[in-house]
Amino acid sequence: MNKYLFPVYAVIIGLVIAKLTKNKNTWNTKLLLSFSGAFLLALTLFELLPEVYDHLDTKRTGLFIMCGILLQIILELFSKGAEHGHVHINKDSTVFPWLLFVSLCIHSFLEGFPIHEHNDMLYGVLVHKVPIAALICMFLFKSKFSTVQIVLFLFVFTIMTPLGTLISNTTEISEQLTHTINAVVIGIFFHISTTILFESGEGHKFNLSKFIAIILGVGIAYVI
């Protein structure tokens, strides 16, 4: 049951963070984002990648991973990078951001598939979703969208990851197809996590706090 509820908890925690920080993009949120990127990348390398390469042809696996990277690039044309913390919503607009909404839902749905067989990836998705959900909530609260629109946005966004896990767990999907989808998700995770980690800091200066957050993310992922 936890594999269905943890992604929901992540959005709830993000919502609480957004409320407690009074809708400001704070230093703590940036550090959490850095930690989550390192944690997700490390878990993908330690857990998910070896599993996929054990079951699929090496060249095909690489192809599907590249497809995942390209898919995420396409999704970000519409989401403007919300999956890794760049949420851009016109605060004065009352037009519902359908492209952002659909892009985030597709991303959230796909990231639910590896959770079916990899409990450790559940923690990776959980830690990844918390800062993203917090940032999305901050910008939604600043927008002029109606309460109904905001609630609908967050509700559907929240259930998409458990829905992906449910489908991968209950439907008759072949093992080959499962590993193929997981390879695509690896590409998505690679793109998101490396974007978070390798984006230039302010003035291209070494950020000790961010570096420590990254080391902690990798270390904890290795231990679990």
Disulfide bonds with the S-S distance in Angstrom:
none
